[in-house]
Amino acid sequence: DYPVKVKGLSVGKVGVTSSSAYGEVFNLKHLQDFNGHYDVGGAGTRGVTVGAGKSGTLMTNQAGVIVRISSTQQGVSVNATGGGVDMQLK
């Protein structure tokens, strides 16, 4: 587990004052490849299997790293705002 600083995510449900999320990382060959700007549904996410019944926002960065972010609360969605998401290991 690594703590990550994230910019550009929104939590979508009225009345939610705080929430948490978790992410799964794919195609990470070198730890330093994780940091960067992630685009939602980028070309690198096509054909990626993340597990039966799993949902979330799939994003890819310039190094080909794919991240699936999901809320830890049932019924609460996690979405990228506008131009994607910036993520950096703390």
Backbone as CSV, one residue per row, in Angstrom:
resi,resn,N_x,N_y,N_z,CA_x,CA_y,CA_z,C_x,C_y,C_z
1,ASP,0.838,-1.186,0.000,0.000,0.000,0.000,0.879,1.245,0.000
2,TYR,0.515,2.206,-0.839,1.240,3.470,-0.921,0.237,4.614,-0.837
3,PRO,0.502,5.625,-0.012,-0.366,6.804,-0.002,-0.134,7.613,-1.278
4,VAL,-1.230,8.157,-1.822,-1.174,8.879,-3.091,-1.876,10.223,-2.955
5,LYS,-1.266,11.264,-3.500,-1.885,12.583,-3.581,-2.629,12.642,-4.913
6,VAL,-3.924,12.993,-4.859,-4.770,12.988,-6.052,-5.420,14.353,-6.226
7,LYS,-5.390,14.860,-7.460,-6.088,16.101,-7.805,-6.996,15.822,-8.991
8,GLY,-8.264,16.237,-8.887,-9.168,16.125,-10.019,-10.232,15.057,-9.909
9,LEU,-10.523,14.572,-8.688,-11.590,13.590,-8.501,-12.770,14.224,-7.799
10,SER,-13.972,13.749,-8.137,-15.167,14.179,-7.424,-15.885,12.943,-6.893
11,VAL,-16.586,13.132,-5.780,-17.384,12.067,-5.184,-18.829,12.412,-5.460
12,GLY,-19.556,11.508,-6.126,-20.886,11.837,-6.617,-22.036,11.242,-5.848
13,LYS,-22.509,11.928,-4.816,-23.753,11.572,-4.149,-24.133,12.731,-3.238
14,VAL,-25.373,13.178,-3.339,-25.842,14.289,-2.518,-25.838,13.872,-1.054
15,GLY,-25.367,14.758,-0.192,-25.356,14.494,1.230,-24.091,13.835,1.742
16,VAL,-23.180,13.508,0.859,-21.919,12.904,1.291,-20.959,14.017,1.679
17,THR,-20.525,14.027,2.928,-19.606,15.073,3.383,-18.160,14.624,3.338
18,SER,-17.937,13.327,3.411,-16.581,12.804,3.259,-16.672,11.389,2.715
19,SER,-15.622,10.977,2.085,-15.593,9.646,1.510,-14.151,9.208,1.360
20,SER,-13.963,7.951,1.105,-12.625,7.457,0.797,-12.729,6.560,-0.429
21,ALA,-11.600,6.355,-1.048,-11.560,5.539,-2.256,-10.330,4.649,-2.209
22,TYR,-10.323,3.656,-3.057,-9.149,2.800,-3.188,-8.874,2.616,-4.669
23,GLY,-7.672,2.244,-4.982,-7.320,2.046,-6.377,-6.523,0.774,-6.585
24,GLU,-6.681,0.217,-7.752,-5.882,-0.926,-8.181,-5.035,-0.467,-9.352
25,VAL,-3.786,-0.900,-9.392,-2.829,-0.434,-10.398,-2.413,-1.606,-11.282
26,PHE,-2.371,-1.352,-12.591,-1.996,-2.359,-13.576,-0.898,-1.796,-14.478
27,ASN,-0.089,-2.662,-15.039,0.974,-2.288,-16.002,2.065,-1.419,-15.393
28,LEU,2.256,-1.471,-14.084,3.300,-0.676,-13.432,4.590,-1.491,-13.403
29,LYS,5.543,-1.079,-14.211,6.823,-1.787,-14.280,7.860,-1.179,-13.342
30,HIS,7.820,0.138,-13.167,8.749,0.867,-12.297,7.926,1.830,-11.448
31,LEU,8.215,1.903,-10.156,7.448,2.733,-9.240,7.363,4.185,-9.704
32,GLN,8.450,4.714,-10.265,8.460,6.113,-10.702,7.499,6.358,-11.873
33,ASP,7.053,5.302,-12.571,6.104,5.460,-13.676,4.702,5.803,-13.189
34,PHE,4.447,5.646,-11.889,3.107,5.913,-11.362,2.745,7.391,-11.426
35,ASN,3.669,8.274,-11.059,3.385,9.707,-11.001,3.050,10.248,-12.380
36,GLY,2.021,11.109,-12.433,1.702,11.743,-13.703,0.242,12.095,-13.845
37,HIS,-0.105,12.477,-15.069,-1.475,12.859,-15.416,-2.186,11.649,-16.017
38,TYR,-3.375,11.368,-15.529,-4.162,10.228,-15.986,-5.389,10.715,-16.740
39,ASP,-5.623,10.129,-17.904,-6.819,10.412,-18.691,-7.817,9.287,-18.474
40,VAL,-9.086,9.650,-18.389,-10.137,8.664,-18.165,-10.400,7.895,-19.453
41,GLY,-10.449,6.570,-19.331,-10.788,5.728,-20.476,-9.822,5.840,-21.629
42,GLY,-8.553,6.062,-21.340,-7.548,6.171,-22.387,-7.406,4.884,-23.176
43,ALA,-6.729,4.970,-24.306,-6.580,3.820,-25.205,-5.992,2.610,-24.498
44,GLY,-5.117,2.823,-23.541,-4.484,1.714,-22.844,-5.415,0.920,-21.955
45,THR,-6.615,1.436,-21.676,-7.542,0.732,-20.790,-8.424,-0.243,-21.543
46,ARG,-8.422,-0.229,-22.851,-9.265,-1.143,-23.619,-8.758,-2.574,-23.446
47,GLY,-9.686,-3.476,-23.178,-9.336,-4.879,-23.058,-8.720,-5.274,-21.727
48,VAL,-8.720,-4.368,-20.760,-8.166,-4.683,-19.445,-9.247,-5.339,-18.594
49,THR,-8.936,-6.486,-18.028,-9.859,-7.174,-17.139,-9.475,-6.831,-15.709
50,VAL,-10.424,-6.246,-14.959,-10.131,-5.840,-13.590,-10.822,-6.728,-12.564
51,GLY,-11.549,-7.739,-13.010,-12.174,-8.662,-12.072,-13.676,-8.685,-12.217
52,ALA,-14.263,-9.824,-11.972,-15.702,-10.000,-12.116,-16.464,-9.096,-11.165
53,GLY,-17.432,-8.381,-11.691,-18.298,-7.553,-10.876,-17.674,-6.285,-10.352
54,LYS,-16.465,-5.976,-10.753,-15.810,-4.773,-10.251,-16.124,-3.599,-11.162
55,SER,-16.365,-2.454,-10.544,-16.606,-1.244,-11.319,-15.730,-0.140,-10.760
56,GLY,-15.635,0.919,-11.500,-14.824,2.042,-11.072,-14.422,2.862,-12.273
57,THR,-13.622,3.863,-12.033,-13.143,4.724,-13.097,-11.769,4.236,-13.536
58,LEU,-11.650,3.864,-14.814,-10.374,3.422,-15.371,-9.647,4.607,-15.978
59,MET,-8.367,4.742,-15.638,-7.558,5.852,-16.136,-6.188,5.334,-16.534
60,THR,-5.553,6.006,-17.492,-4.208,5.629,-17.915,-3.324,6.871,-18.003
61,ASN,-2.018,6.695,-17.752,-1.098,7.833,-17.825,-0.135,7.678,-18.998
62,GLN,0.798,8.605,-19.107,1.739,8.651,-20.228,2.689,7.457,-20.260
63,ALA,2.862,6.763,-19.145,3.756,5.602,-19.080,3.007,4.287,-19.307
64,GLY,1.698,4.370,-19.575,0.903,3.168,-19.793,0.380,2.523,-18.532
65,VAL,0.560,3.198,-17.385,0.049,2.684,-16.113,-1.464,2.889,-16.089
66,ILE,-2.189,1.864,-15.672,-3.645,1.925,-15.591,-4.053,1.858,-14.126
67,VAL,-4.991,2.728,-13.737,-5.501,2.755,-12.368,-7.021,2.664,-12.420
68,ARG,-7.588,1.817,-11.576,-9.040,1.762,-11.397,-9.333,2.262,-9.998
69,ILE,-10.080,3.366,-9.919,-10.419,3.960,-8.620,-11.898,3.730,-8.346
70,SER,-12.200,3.285,-7.133,-13.571,3.035,-6.700,-13.765,3.590,-5.304
71,SER,-15.008,3.936,-4.994,-15.349,4.400,-3.658,-15.414,3.212,-2.711
72,THR,-15.091,3.453,-1.452,-15.228,2.404,-0.447,-16.657,2.336,0.086
73,GLN,-17.507,3.309,-0.294,-18.895,3.341,0.152,-19.798,2.870,-0.977
74,GLN,-20.698,1.943,-0.687,-21.616,1.438,-1.697,-22.547,2.554,-2.150
75,GLY,-22.771,2.662,-3.454,-23.671,3.657,-4.010,-23.056,5.025,-4.215
76,VAL,-21.792,5.184,-3.903,-21.101,6.462,-4.096,-20.112,6.284,-5.238
77,SER,-20.225,7.153,-6.252,-19.329,7.031,-7.400,-18.159,7.992,-7.280
78,VAL,-17.035,7.587,-7.836,-15.838,8.422,-7.883,-15.577,8.716,-9.350
79,ASN,-15.516,10.002,-9.704,-15.356,10.393,-11.097,-14.251,11.417,-11.255
80,ALA,-13.630,11.403,-12.426,-12.633,12.420,-12.757,-13.360,13.685,-13.176
81,THR,-12.828,14.824,-12.781,-13.413,16.097,-13.170,-12.651,16.663,-14.352
82,GLY,-13.387,17.163,-15.335,-12.775,17.868,-16.459,-11.679,17.130,-17.190
83,GLY,-10.454,17.642,-17.093,-9.354,17.171,-17.922,-8.536,16.032,-17.369
84,GLY,-9.088,15.184,-16.535,-8.336,14.046,-16.025,-7.898,14.243,-14.587
85,VAL,-6.967,13.397,-14.162,-6.555,13.346,-12.763,-5.035,13.350,-12.682
86,ASP,-4.499,14.100,-11.728,-3.062,14.088,-11.458,-2.828,13.275,-10.193
87,MET,-1.906,12.310,-10.272,-1.601,11.475,-9.111,-0.098,11.425,-8.887
88,GLN,0.262,11.455,-7.602,1.672,11.421,-7.225,1.807,10.649,-5.922
89,LEU,2.798,9.762,-5.857,3.077,9.060,-4.609,3.565,10.054,-3.574
90,LYS,3.080,9.924,-2.331,3.500,10.835,-1.262,4.840,10.427,-0.715
